[in-house]
Amino acid sequence: MFVSQSMTREVVTIDKDADIYEAKDKMAKHRIRHLPVVGKDNLLVGIVTDRDIRSALPSRLLQAYESGKEASGKEAKGLSEFKIKDIMTIDPVTVSLSYTIQDALMLIQKIRVGALPVVDEQKKLKGILSVRDLLSAFINVMGIGEPGVLLCIIVEQKIGQMEKIVDAITEEKISFGSILVARYWEEGKRAVFPYLLTQNVAPVKRKLKKMGFTLLDPMEWWLDKLPKTK
């Protein structure tokens, strides 16, 4: 799946000469945390985040703003003249329309941001891809939007194991929402995660155990991957 299929197309943007209160108002109105900054012909010139604004605003003015009170004094007046161009990230990291959601997810994890502007070859803004958009995309890909149950099956890393699991489940006339293979902490093994579109998984779990497979609670698999504390 490509970024172009998952991004938000109707992007709320701001001009670099707008003040930070305008940016804060837009974020509050649209319930967003990232505002791409665009110039002529919708060219991306930067991005400003809720964190940028919080860092720029003194805490007392931020509290006054969020409580609906009108700030007063020379400091408040000076901040109204403080422009987006003064706090925005210039030339932010972007993705293109041809990126896959996997590429975007790895990039977001690497640079630790909450959203990525999507641009074309001329750096014109075409959309924005947030962590929320990525979660929605993976929900669609994995089919977990439908009622079902996620299993965790530990298998030996050898040819034919996946076929055995799929055959065992389909013989029970159960449909798959998705199936995912992940690393396992024990060498020579893998964790297989079938998402089954049924609530009655007891018979297939008994069958898989009888076939020699080890089943774990998916949360147990995740917790065992966390660093051990002394």
N, C-alpha and C positions, 0 to 999 in steps of 0.2 A: 504494500500500500504506500502511495506517495503522499508527500506533504500537501500537495495541491488538493488531495481528497479529504484531508483532515483539518486543515487550517481554518481559522476564522477569517472570512473574506471582508466583512463589513467592519473595517478597523477604525476605532476612534483614535484620531491623531491630534497633534498640537503643533503650533508654530514655534520656532525657536525664540521669537520675540515676545511670546506670551509670558505672563507672570506666573509665579508658582501657585497662587491662589486659584487661577483658572485651571491649572492642571489638577489641583486637588479637587476642585468641584467636578471636573469631568470624571475623575476616578471614582468619586463617591456616587455620582449619578448613574454610571454604567457598571459599577461594582467590579472594577478592574484595578490592576496594580502596575500595568505597564502602558506607557504612551509612546508610540513611535513619533519622532519629530521629523516632519517633512518640510521640504522647501518647494520651489517652483517645479511644476510638472510631476508632483508627488514623489520627488526624489528623496530617499531616506538620508537624513543628515545626522541622526542620533536617536537616542531613546532615553526616556526619563522614567524612573520607577517611584513607587510609593516610598521606598527606603531613601532615595535621593532627596525627596521633599522633606521627609522627617529629619534627615541629617542637616538640611539647610535651615529649617525652622527652629527657633528656640522653643524649648519645651512649653513655656508658659503661653506663647502665641499659638502653638499647636493645640494645646488644651482649650484655649479660648475659642479657637476656630471649630474644633470638634464638638464643643458644647453649644455652639450656635451663638456665642457672644461675639460682639464686634470688638476686635483689638483696637487699641488706641495708642497714641504716642508716636514719637519720631521713628522708633524702631519699626513699628508696624508699617508706617508710611514708606520707610526705606525698603522693607521687604516686598512691598507691592511693586517696587521698581526693579526687584531682583528677577532676572529673566531666566527662562528655561535654558537658554544657551550657556548660562553660567553654571548649571548643575548637571546637565545631561551628559551621557556617555557618547562621545563623538565616534563615528564609524563603528557601531556595535557589530558584534558577530551576527551573521545572518545565515539563512539557508535559502536554497533555490527551490523552485517548484518541482524539480526532478529528484530532490532528496527523498529517501524512503523514511518512514517514521522510525525505523530502527536507527538510521543515521542520525536523525534529529535527537532521539532519545540518548544515544551515546554522547552526542555533543553537549546536550544539556547537563548530563551527568558530569562530564569532564570540566566544563567551565562554570558549573553551578549557578545557573540563571533560571528564572521562572518562565521565560518566554523568549522566542526567537522571531525577529521580523523575517518575513519571506519576501524576497525581491527577485526581479527578473535580471536579464543581462545588463540592463542600463541602470541598475540599482533603484528602479522604481518600486515602490511598496505595493505588493500584491495581497498581503495578508499577514497574519501573525499566528504563530503556533505556540500555545501555552502547554504547561504540564497537564492541565485539565483536558485540552484537546487530545493530547497523547493518550491519556487514560481512556477517553471515550473511544479512540481508535482501537486500542488493544481490547477493550470490552467487545467491540464489534468483531475483531479478528478472532478472538478466542471463543466467541459465542456465549459468553457468560452473562449476557443480558437476559437469557432465557433461564427459567427455573431448572436447576440441576444440582449435581453433586460432583465435587472435585476429588479424585483419588490420587494417592501418591504410591507408586509401585517401584520398588527397588529391583533393578535387573542387572544381570551380568552384561558387560559391554562386548557383545558378540552378535554376529549376524543371525537374524531369525527371531530375536526376542520380541521385537515390536509386532511382527506378524502374528505371533502366538497370542499376544495380548489383545490385538484387534479382533482376531478370530474368536477368542473366548467371549469377548463382550458382544460382538454382533450375533453370535449364536444364541444369546439371551434376548435378542431382538431389542437391543438398546441402541439409541442413536447417540452419535458423538456431537458435542458442541465444538470441541477442539481437542488436540492432543499436543503436549509440549514435552520436550526432553531437556533435562538440565543436568549439570554436573552433580556428582555425589562425592562426599568427602572420603569415601573408601575407594582406594585404587582399583580399577578394573570394573567399576560399577557405575550405573547411571540411574537417575530418578526420572520416572515417566509419569506425567500428569495428564490423564484423560479427564475431560470434563463431560460427564454423562448427563444426557437430558432425561433424567428420571430421578425420583426420590427413593425408589426401591432398589438400593444397591447391595443389600445383604446377600442375595444369591450369587451375584457375580463376584463379590469379595470372597465368599467361601470357595468359589470355583478357582479363583486366581491363587488363593493360598494352597489349595489342594494340588495345584500345578507346580508348587514350589516357590512361588513369588512371595517376597516380603512386602507387606503393606504398612505404610506409616500414615499418621495424620499429617496432612500438608503443613499445618502449623508447627508440628514437631520437627519436620524436616527443616523449616526455616529457622527455628530457634536453635537447632543444633549447629547451624552455620554461623551463629553470632559468636564473637570473641568470648572465650571463657574468662571469667573474673576470678581472681585469686582470693 
